[in-house]
Amino acid sequence: MKNQYFGDVRDLFKYDLALHLLERVKRLNRMLFIPMLTPDDGTGHGGKIDWERAKAGSRNRELVDFLRSRVEEGRRDVREIEPFYRERGVEIRIHGDGQGYFSMADRASYFQSLDERMLRSSLVVLDPDIGLEVKDADEKHLMYSEVKQLYRRMGYNSLMMIFQYLPRVNRPTYLYQRTMELKGLTGDQPEHITDNEVVFFFLCKNPALKDEMRAALRDYARTYPQLSIS
């Protein structure tokens, strides 16, 4: 992710969905947010701020107003989201405190230094700049090996949420391939929710937790009919 994206409609989807899961899935007691922050690039990316017409999150007026205020005040910084969750009773930790950029050289130590307590009964949100690894993956991608290691470390009552931009390919085929790759890594059949521009994949170990998560995703998709779920 980049700070230049902070507060756009994809952030609205991400942060609203995370809050919805934390409120609806009772086994989740906290949120560990793992931003894979890369430098702003001077492009217009992050300019989609038509929150009222967003495919997801637009009914959360508090979040819309919060993100609007940060964008209008020039405070586009991932660290800004922390007080929003805390004011709503969510225990949240932004790994690395949202400072410093994610790099290929430091990625192993970045993941090794995760707070073990925050991996228990937690919504673990992985936010790479683009998504899961490709052939020539770099700091913008989350490696499958990192997913596998983190899945092993996280608690039985934790839920992993992975951000992914959707490429311009056949969407059903792409989602099926990614789903099968994640299942092969972890042994868990991932669920997903998408607005046909980005997708969030979910992995967990506990079947009862998965049932709660599925119910919460169905409820969320009913609120925003442009979304589809697995």
Secondary structure, DSSP 8 states (H G I E B T S, - for coil): --GGGTTSHHHHHHHHHHHHHHHH-TT--EEEEEE------SSSTT----GGG-SSSTT-HHHHHHHHHHHHTT---GGGHHHHHHTTT-EEEEGGGG-S---TTTHHHHHHT--GGGGSSEEEEEE-SSEE--TT--TTEE-HHHHHHHHHHS-TT-EEEEEEE--SS-HHHHHHHHHHHHHHHHS---EEEE-SSEEEEEEES-HHHHHHHHHHHHHHHHHSTT-EE-
